[in-house]
Amino acid sequence: MSNTKPKVLVTGPNKRLKFGWWATRYALRHLNLDIEYASPGDKVTPEEYDGLIIGGGDDIEPELYGLLKDDKKKRAYDPERDRFELALLENMLKRNVALFGICRGAQLLNVAQGGTLLNDIRPHRQLTSNRRTLRAKKPVKVESNSRLHALLGTEQACVNSLHEQAVDRLGGDLKAVAADRDHFIQGIESPSHRFMMGVQWHPEYLPFQADQRNLFRGFARSVHSIANHG
């Protein structure tokens, strides 16, 4: 058996300060993986990887899920990153490798499967706050028969919140497996995929919570299984 570590690609924005990447690398540090980071403009060979984590960042272009861009809102979009990550997903979905989407990444998993997004949920929140926070202050209900529940070990998680968009109509065979008090989707997964999961929060910024560390452990177990058994 080869001693080569399975390779995981983590994608994110092309910025000097890569806080999400640094936090994700820390979360994966003891899981026996070869972890690399890529952003738009980097040369990537998708076939080299057994897992992909799509991190957070700017909003996804509305045109990709059937809406027109609202210039009045002056939102931050990253079309180059959209194209870059959608091309990676097209390849990796076909190969059924482990896929984990974080915040924007969860939304992009849904868009790649033909789903849509709510472009701005802030006016529609009633029971949850619009304040962005890295602290675990938002209660989320998790479906008891889901893989997400099996990893978190709870039906009532407490998470952080940095998003203004959210999953609306689900794409492919994705299922909504977690929601907040305003019923905005907070977790998605595919029952037919070896590991395809997306969470609307940022578990990489909650390293001291055992349930959030378990998300990365579950992802890593799937990566190792794929690498060892194909």
Secondary structure, DSSP 8 states (H G I E B T S, - for coil): ------EEEEE----S--HHHHHHHHHTTTS--EEEEE-TT----GGG-SEEEE---SB--GGGGT----GGG---B-HHHHHHHHHHHHHHHHHT-EEEEETHHHHHHHHHTT--EES--GGG-SSS----EEEEEEEEEE-TTSHHHHHH--SEEEEEE--S-EE-S--TT-EEEEE-TT--EEEEE-SSSSSEEEESS-GGG-TT-HHHHHHHHHHHHHHHHHHHH-
